[in-house]
Amino acid sequence: EVATANIAGGERQLEPYEPVAILKGVGIDLAAAGRIEGGDGDEVIVAEEPARHVYRKLVVHDGKVVGGIVLGVAGLVPRLTSAVRHGRDVSAILPSLRSGSWEAFDSDHPPVVAVPAQGKRVEEPVAIS
């Protein structure tokens, strides 16, 4: 679309997008979107439940989702990819996410607590509720 518009005399620019990788197999639901490693000023929230083969990782910068990984939770895959693509602001639900309660990540649930992002890095796994 951008190239076509520019050939016709327009001056559009290609907007960068975050890469998304989805692997589906028998009993496997794995998705990675955007940045999967935290950097300066990022908060990395990890929740895992090895007995159920569940792993969730969210990379947040300035309160917005910039990347993540979901393994074993098929219902979170579209929400993760959408959150990364749209830079979803999760500032209000960070306390829930940090505690392992990712139900707040579901757009059907209202934010649990309104707290601004602290910009700190957290990489300790927490139990998933």
Secondary structure, DSSP 8 states (H G I E B T S, - for coil): -HHHHHHTT----------EEEEEETTEEEEEEE--S--TTEEEEEEEEGGGTEEEEEEEETTEEEEEEEES-GGGHHHHHHHHHHT-B-GGGHHHHHTT-GGGGSTTS--S-------------B---
